Amino acid sequence: MSNQLNDLSETIIKYEREKNMTDAQLAFESHLAVERIHNLKAGSSSVSEDEQKIILEYIRLHP
């Protein structure tokens, strides 16, 4: 797993724990597919620059 994907996975997991949020909620609110959130957290696929930007921007705007 790439370092970039590993860091994003950890960021997503930490954010969801802090906000008591499910993958489905994050997917809906960030406008990504829930399957993509699952795959990114599991590290089972690579992350595109757009996906990373969308997730990190969402987290930044919803502290």
Helices and strands as residue ranges (DSSP letters): H 3-19, H 23-30, H 34-42, H 49-61
